[in-house]
Amino acid sequence: MEEIKVNLDRLLKSRNVKSKELAEKIGITEANLSILKTGKAKGIRFNTLMSICRELDCQPGDILEYRRDCDESD
């Protein structure tokens, strides 16, 4: 099974940024940010991705990871 893994939670921890703080800075709700962090989102707007990258000083590939053959337990 393939998937797109969202590494936003790990990135937030490494940057010492709280979810609430990021949500406020990029203009989305904490609930929507949580959906994104947990990988339950069906998509992400480029504007949102760009805002996250700007605030966390990162690249889209730092947040999103394509996994070709992943195990359900990952």
Backbone as numpy.savetxt, mean C-alpha at the origin, in Angstrom:
# Nx Ny Nz CAx CAy CAz Cx Cy Cz
-1.15 -19.95 -7.96 -2.00 -18.77 -7.96 -1.10 -17.52 -7.96
-1.45 -16.55 -8.75 -0.68 -15.31 -8.77 -1.43 -14.21 -8.03
-0.68 -13.23 -7.58 -1.29 -12.13 -6.83 -0.40 -10.90 -6.89
-1.00 -9.79 -6.51 -0.26 -8.56 -6.26 -0.23 -8.39 -4.75
0.96 -8.44 -4.18 1.12 -8.28 -2.73 1.36 -6.81 -2.44
0.68 -6.30 -1.43 0.82 -4.90 -1.02 1.73 -4.85 0.21
2.85 -4.16 0.06 3.84 -4.05 1.14 3.77 -2.71 1.86
2.62 -2.08 1.84 2.47 -0.75 2.42 2.68 -0.75 3.93
2.17 -1.76 4.61 2.32 -1.82 6.06 3.79 -1.86 6.45
4.56 -2.69 5.76 5.99 -2.80 6.03 6.70 -1.46 5.77
6.29 -0.80 4.68 6.89 0.48 4.32 6.56 1.56 5.36
5.33 1.58 5.83 4.95 2.53 6.87 5.80 2.33 8.13
5.98 1.08 8.52 6.79 0.79 9.72 8.23 1.25 9.52
8.79 0.98 8.35 10.18 1.36 8.11 10.36 2.87 8.08
9.30 3.61 7.72 9.37 5.07 7.67 8.86 5.71 8.97
8.40 4.85 9.91 7.86 5.31 11.19 6.70 6.29 10.98
5.80 5.92 10.07 4.62 6.74 9.76 3.37 5.95 10.15
2.46 6.58 10.84 1.19 5.95 11.23 0.20 6.01 10.08
-0.65 5.01 9.98 -1.66 4.96 8.93 -2.54 6.20 8.93
-2.94 6.63 10.12 -3.80 7.81 10.24 -3.11 9.04 9.64
-1.83 9.19 9.93 -1.06 10.33 9.43 -0.99 10.30 7.89
-0.69 9.13 7.33 -0.61 9.01 5.87 -1.96 9.28 5.23
-3.02 8.70 5.79 -4.36 8.90 5.24 -4.72 10.38 5.18
-4.42 11.11 6.23 -4.70 12.54 6.26 -3.91 13.29 5.20
-2.63 12.96 5.06 -1.76 13.66 4.11 -2.16 13.42 2.66
-2.67 12.21 2.35 -3.01 11.91 0.95 -4.49 12.07 0.65
-5.27 12.38 1.68 -6.68 12.69 1.46 -7.60 11.50 1.23
-7.32 10.38 1.92 -8.26 9.25 1.87 -8.62 8.87 3.30
-9.65 8.08 3.45 -10.07 7.67 4.79 -9.13 6.59 5.31
-9.07 6.49 6.63 -8.27 5.42 7.25 -8.81 4.06 6.84
-10.13 3.96 6.68 -10.74 2.69 6.28 -10.25 2.27 4.90
-10.22 3.22 3.96 -9.75 2.89 2.61 -8.26 2.55 2.60
-7.48 3.24 3.42 -6.06 2.92 3.51 -5.88 1.52 4.10
-6.69 1.17 5.07 -6.63 -0.16 5.68 -6.95 -1.24 4.65
-7.95 -1.00 3.82 -8.31 -1.95 2.76 -7.13 -2.15 1.81
-6.46 -1.07 1.50 -5.28 -1.15 0.63 -4.15 -1.91 1.32
-3.88 -1.58 2.57 -2.79 -2.21 3.32 -2.97 -3.71 3.44
-4.18 -4.15 3.63 -4.44 -5.58 3.83 -4.52 -6.36 2.52
-4.43 -5.65 1.40 -4.46 -6.33 0.11 -5.86 -6.68 -0.36
-6.87 -6.13 0.29 -8.26 -6.44 -0.08 -8.81 -5.51 -1.15
-8.05 -4.49 -1.52 -8.50 -3.55 -2.56 -8.46 -4.23 -3.92
-9.41 -3.93 -4.75 -9.46 -4.47 -6.11 -8.64 -3.64 -7.08
-8.27 -2.44 -6.66 -7.48 -1.56 -7.51 -7.04 -0.35 -6.71
-6.19 0.45 -7.35 -5.72 1.68 -6.72 -5.60 2.74 -7.81
-6.07 3.92 -7.52 -5.96 5.03 -8.48 -4.50 5.48 -8.55
-4.07 5.83 -9.75 -2.71 6.32 -9.92 -2.46 7.55 -9.06
-3.46 8.41 -8.91 -3.29 9.61 -8.07 -3.00 9.22 -6.62
-3.69 8.19 -6.13 -3.47 7.72 -4.77 -2.07 7.11 -4.64
-1.69 6.29 -5.61 -0.37 5.68 -5.61 0.72 6.75 -5.65
0.52 7.75 -6.49 1.48 8.84 -6.60 1.59 9.61 -5.28
0.48 9.85 -4.64 0.49 10.56 -3.36 1.21 9.77 -2.28
0.98 8.46 -2.25 1.68 7.60 -1.28 3.18 7.65 -1.54
3.57 7.52 -2.79 4.99 7.55 -3.14 5.63 8.88 -2.77
4.91 9.96 -2.99 5.43 11.29 -2.63 5.64 11.39 -1.12
4.64 11.00 -0.35 4.71 11.14 1.10 5.72 10.20 1.74
5.89 9.00 1.18 6.81 8.02 1.77 8.17 8.00 1.07
8.32 8.87 0.07 9.57 8.95 -0.69 10.00 7.56 -1.18
9.11 6.95 -1.98 9.36 5.60 -2.47 8.90 5.48 -3.92
9.08 4.30 -4.48 8.64 3.98 -5.82 7.44 3.03 -5.75
6.58 2.98 -6.78 5.44 2.06 -6.76 5.84 0.61 -6.49
7.00 0.21 -6.99 7.48 -1.15 -6.76 7.84 -1.44 -5.32
8.03 -0.40 -4.51 8.26 -0.60 -3.08 6.96 -0.96 -2.37
5.84 -0.58 -2.97 4.52 -0.80 -2.37 3.86 -2.06 -2.92
3.95 -2.25 -4.23 3.27 -3.36 -4.90 4.28 -4.37 -5.43
3.97 -5.65 -5.23 4.86 -6.73 -5.66 4.04 -7.80 -6.38
4.44 -8.14 -7.59 3.79 -9.20 -8.35 4.39 -10.54 -7.93
3.53 -11.50 -7.60 3.97 -12.83 -7.22 3.28 -13.84 -8.11
4.08 -14.55 -8.89 3.55 -15.51 -9.86 3.01 -16.77 -9.20
3.84 -17.44 -8.46 3.45 -18.70 -7.81 3.50 -18.52 -6.32
2.37 -18.14 -5.75 2.35 -17.94 -4.31 1.45 -18.98 -3.65
1.75 -19.23 -2.43 0.99 -20.17 -1.61 -0.12 -19.41 -0.92
-1.24 -20.02 -0.72 -2.38 -19.37 -0.04 -2.01 -18.88 1.35
-1.01 -19.51 1.99 -0.64 -19.14 3.36 0.26 -17.92 3.42
0.75 -17.42 2.28 1.64 -16.24 2.27 0.93 -14.99 2.71
